[in-house]
Amino acid sequence: MPIEDPGDLDRVDVAVIGAGLGGTAAASMLARAGYRVALIDSHTVFPQEFRAEKLGGAHWALFERLGLDGAARPALTAIGSIDIHRPGARPVRRVADEYGFVYSDLVNALRAGLPPDTAVRVGRVEALDTGPERQSVSLADGRRIEARLVVIATGLGDSVRRKAGIGRVMTGPGHSLSLGFFLDRRAAAYPFESLAWYGRGPADRTAYLTLFPVNGAMRANLFVYRETGEEWTRAFRREPARELAALLPGLEAACGGLGIEGRVQIRPIDLTISEKYRRDGVVLVGDAFCTTCPAPGVGVRRVLTDVERLCRVHLPGWLVTPGMGADKIAAFYDDPVKRASDAAAIRASQFSRAMAVEPGAVWAARRLRNGWARRAASLFGRRIADAVPDDVPTMMGSQ
């Protein structure tokens, strides 16, 4: 882990604000490429935060491609199989290529793996002055970082974006709730390695529950289309095991008993996108640019796609030419790969909710079609299932 330098002024190529997954990944890639990088965050150690907790194989391939796999691997628990329970169908056990993790542990592992010449600066951003040539980040304790480019990777936080004059538009307020909790037995005590259990229909307002091992414990993520203030949510806080058993009949028997240990974490999800973001000297990545629902399992891929396109495709060319104006930075926002990644994540978020809760004939037909496709796949292989249109997202609990 790079050591904090008490100097009052840093001059770097890139200042990254926000040392979560996206910001730390960007700082790591840029520092390894030989750029002078400052990584700024208000916490010396990333705190416990309920965010992504499971990766699929495609996500892990991105970690490998970006050179983050060595630092990340110690924080992950490998998952080799998953039991899938869907209404009206026999449970099926499939080979899985997934990983469970605690988000803060993963971020702190990536921080520990930063190149030693990365300037890690712990402090609160007090002011941000940007322009077409140089940028200045002032911290609350008086330290200052000057850079050619500022990368804002502050996730759901609004403070730094507002200091840059960038707003946020709600496109899907109250879209969903994500609930996280631990079961009361060690992971090895359950008759499965991991599990995905889907809701019965629109009345349940449930996408699915996923159970998976993390550091020997059994972690649960439940994705529902409800609001924090409604009675169901209050009841789940009070009696989570009872409410979970009522929501997903058969789950208790499949688990050999159902108990929940510790508190239930509940994270409300709003779909948002930034506005007035085409500005001199500053660029947004990941959730700082737009937020999507974790249920379809596309969030980590979207964040790391942003990081890869910025750090490998665009930024090297920006730094060898004069200036850092909005017209130059627009190339990142207009990048077809980034745009496709964002659009796919937004579409999957909307589609997953509609598939779970919409009562109309069109969505009932789509649910029937998807059920047929899954049965065809199990009987005849992937060729028949592949005939299903591409608007059906993979929902396996990877985030």
Residue pairs with C-beta under 8 A, 6 or more apart in sequence:
1 111
1 112
1 114
1 120
2 114
2 115
2 116
2 117
2 118
2 119
2 120
3 120
4 44
4 120
4 121
4 122
5 119
5 121
7 143
8 142
8 143
8 144
9 143
9 144
9 145
9 146
10 38
10 119
10 121
10 143
10 144
10 145
10 146
11 36
11 145
11 146
11 147
12 35
12 36
12 37
12 38
12 119
12 145
12 146
12 147
13 30
13 35
13 36
13 37
13 147
13 148
13 149
13 319
14 27
14 30
14 35
14 36
14 37
14 38
14 147
14 148
14 149
14 150
14 151
14 315
15 37
15 38
15 40
15 135
15 137
15 145
15 147
15 149
15 150
15 151
16 23
16 26
16 27
16 30
16 37
16 38
16 39
16 40
16 150
16 151
16 153
17 23
17 40
17 41
17 125
17 128
17 137
17 150
17 151
17 152
17 153
17 154
17 160
18 40
18 41
18 152
18 153
18 154
18 155
18 157
18 160
18 288
19 27
19 39
19 40
19 41
19 43
19 46
19 107
19 111
19 120
19 153
20 46
20 51
20 107
20 153
20 154
20 155
20 286
21 51
21 52
21 103
21 106
21 107
21 110
21 286
21 300
21 303
21 304
22 153
22 155
22 285
22 286
22 287
22 288
22 303
22 304
22 306
22 307
23 39
23 41
23 151
23 153
23 154
23 285
24 39
24 107
24 110
24 111
24 114
25 66
25 68
25 110
25 303
25 304
25 307
26 151
26 153
26 285
26 307
26 310
26 311
27 37
27 39
27 114
27 118
28 67
28 68
28 71
28 110
28 113
28 114
28 115
28 118
29 66
29 67
29 68
29 307
29 308
29 311
29 312
30 37
30 311
30 315
31 37
31 114
31 115
31 117
31 118
32 67
32 115
33 311
33 316
35 319
36 117
36 119
37 118
37 119
38 118
38 119
38 120
38 121
38 137
38 145
38 147
39 114
39 118
39 119
39 120
39 121
40 121
40 122
40 123
40 125
40 137
40 139
40 145
41 120
41 121
41 122
42 122
42 123
42 124
43 122
44 122
45 108
46 104
46 107
46 108
46 111
47 104
48 102
48 104
49 103
49 104
50 103
50 178
50 180
50 265
50 267
51 103
51 155
51 267
51 399
52 103
52 294
52 299
52 300
52 399
53 100
53 101
53 102
53 103
53 180
53 212
53 214
53 219
53 221
53 399
54 98
54 99
54 100
54 101
54 210
54 212
54 221
54 297
54 397
54 398
54 399
55 63
55 76
55 98
55 99
55 101
55 300
55 398
55 399
56 97
56 98
56 297
56 394
56 396
56 398
57 97
57 98
58 301
59 300
59 301
59 304
59 398
60 69
60 97
60 99
62 300
62 301
62 304
62 305
62 308
63 69
63 72
63 304
65 308
66 304
66 307
66 308
68 110
68 113
70 113
71 109
71 110
71 112
71 113
72 106
72 109
72 110
72 113
74 109
75 101
75 102
75 105
75 106
75 108
75 109
76 99
76 100
76 101
76 106
77 99
77 100
77 101
77 212
77 213
77 214
77 215
78 98
78 99
79 96
79 97
79 98
79 99
79 100
79 193
79 194
79 212
79 213
80 95
80 96
80 97
80 193
81 93
81 94
81 95
81 96
81 192
81 193
81 194
82 93
82 94
82 96
82 98
82 192
82 193
82 194
82 195
82 196
82 396
83 91
83 92
83 93
83 192
83 193
83 194
83 195
83 196
83 254
84 91
84 92
84 93
84 94
84 195
84 196
84 198
85 91
85 195
85 196
85 197
85 198
85 250
85 251
85 254
86 198
86 371
86 374
87 198
87 199
87 200
87 201
88 371
89 371
89 374
89 375
91 254
92 378
93 192
96 193
96 194
96 396
98 194
98 212
98 396
98 397
98 398
100 194
100 212
100 213
100 214
100 219
101 214
102 214
102 215
111 120
114 120
119 145
121 139
121 143
121 145
123 139
123 140
123 141
123 143
124 139
124 140
125 137
125 138
125 139
125 140
125 159
125 160
125 163
126 138
126 139
126 140
127 136
127 137
127 138
127 163
128 135
128 136
128 137
128 138
128 150
128 160
128 163
128 164
128 282
129 135
129 136
129 138
130 136
130 150
130 164
130 279
130 280
130 281
130 282
131 280
131 281
132 280
132 281
132 323
132 324
132 325
132 326
133 148
133 281
133 323
133 324
134 146
134 147
134 148
134 281
134 324
135 146
135 147
135 148
135 149
135 150
135 281
135 282
135 324
136 144
136 145
136 146
137 144
137 145
137 146
137 147
137 150
138 144
139 145
148 281
148 318
148 319
148 324
149 281
149 282
149 283
149 315
149 318
149 319
149 324
149 329
150 164
150 281
150 282
150 283
151 282
151 283
151 284
151 285
151 310
152 160
152 161
152 164
152 166
152 282
152 283
152 284
152 285
152 288
153 284
153 285
153 286
153 288
154 160
154 161
154 288
155 286
155 287
155 288
156 287
156 291
157 288
158 168
161 167
161 168
161 274
161 284
161 288
164 279
164 282
165 276
165 279
166 274
166 275
166 276
166 277
166 279
166 282
166 284
167 274
167 275
167 276
168 272
168 273
168 274
168 275
169 272
169 273
169 274
169 275
170 270
170 271
170 272
171 271
171 272
171 273
171 346
172 270
172 271
172 272
172 349
172 350
173 270
173 271
174 227
174 268
174 270
175 225
175 269
175 270
175 271
175 293
175 349
175 353
176 207
176 223
176 224
176 225
176 226
176 268
176 269
176 293
176 295
176 353
177 223
177 224
177 225
177 226
177 227
177 228
177 233
177 266
177 267
177 268
177 269
178 221
178 222
178 223
178 266
178 267
178 269
178 294
178 295
179 220
179 221
179 222
179 223
179 224
179 236
179 264
179 265
179 266
179 267
180 219
180 220
180 221
180 222
180 264
180 265
180 267
181 219
181 220
181 222
181 240
181 260
181 261
181 262
181 263
181 264
181 265
182 217
182 218
182 219
182 220
182 260
182 261
182 262
183 190
183 211
183 217
183 218
183 219
183 220
183 255
183 258
183 259
183 260
183 261
184 259
184 260
184 261
185 218
185 257
185 259
186 216
186 217
186 218
187 193
187 213
187 214
187 216
187 217
187 218
188 216
189 218
189 256
190 211
190 218
190 255
190 256
191 254
191 255
191 256
192 211
192 254
193 212
193 213
194 210
194 211
194 212
194 213
194 397
195 209
195 210
195 211
195 212
195 254
196 208
196 209
196 210
196 395
196 396
196 397
197 208
197 209
197 210
197 211
197 248
197 251
197 254
198 206
198 207
198 208
198 395
199 205
199 206
199 207
199 208
199 247
199 248
199 356
200 206
200 249
202 356
202 357
202 358
202 359
202 363
204 247
204 356
205 224
205 225
205 226
205 356
205 357
206 222
206 223
206 224
206 225
206 247
206 248
206 356
207 223
207 224
207 225
207 295
207 352
207 353
207 356
207 395
208 222
208 223
208 295
208 395
208 397
209 220
209 221
209 222
209 223
209 244
209 248
209 251
210 220
210 221
210 396
210 397
211 218
211 219
211 220
211 255
212 218
212 219
212 221
212 397
213 219
220 260
221 294
221 397
221 399
222 244
223 293
223 294
223 295
225 353
225 356
225 357
226 232
226 233
227 233
227 268
228 266
228 268
232 243
233 266
235 243
236 243
236 244
236 264
237 264
237 266
240 260
240 264
241 258
241 259
241 260
244 251
244 258
244 260
245 251
245 252
245 258
251 258
252 258
269 291
269 293
269 294
270 291
271 290
271 291
271 292
271 293
271 346
271 349
271 350
272 290
272 291
273 289
273 290
273 291
274 284
274 288
274 289
274 290
277 284
277 289
277 333
278 326
278 329
278 330
278 333
279 326
279 329
280 324
280 325
280 326
280 329
281 324
281 325
281 329
282 329
283 310
283 329
283 332
285 303
285 306
285 307
285 310
286 302
286 303
286 306
286 307
287 299
287 303
289 306
289 342
290 342
290 345
290 346
292 298
292 299
292 302
292 345
292 346
292 348
292 349
293 348
293 349
293 352
293 353
294 399
295 349
295 352
295 353
295 395
296 345
296 348
296 349
296 351
296 352
296 393
296 394
296 395
297 393
297 394
297 395
297 396
297 397
297 398
297 399
298 344
298 345
298 348
298 349
298 393
299 345
299 399
300 398
300 399
301 341
301 345
302 341
302 342
302 345
305 337
305 338
305 341
306 338
306 341
309 332
309 335
309 337
309 338
310 332
313 335
314 331
314 332
314 335
318 324
318 328
318 329
321 328
332 338
333 339
347 391
348 393
351 391
351 392
351 393
352 393
352 395
354 363
355 363
355 366
355 367
355 370
369 388
370 388
370 392
373 384
373 385
373 387
373 388
373 392
374 385
376 384
376 385
377 384
377 385
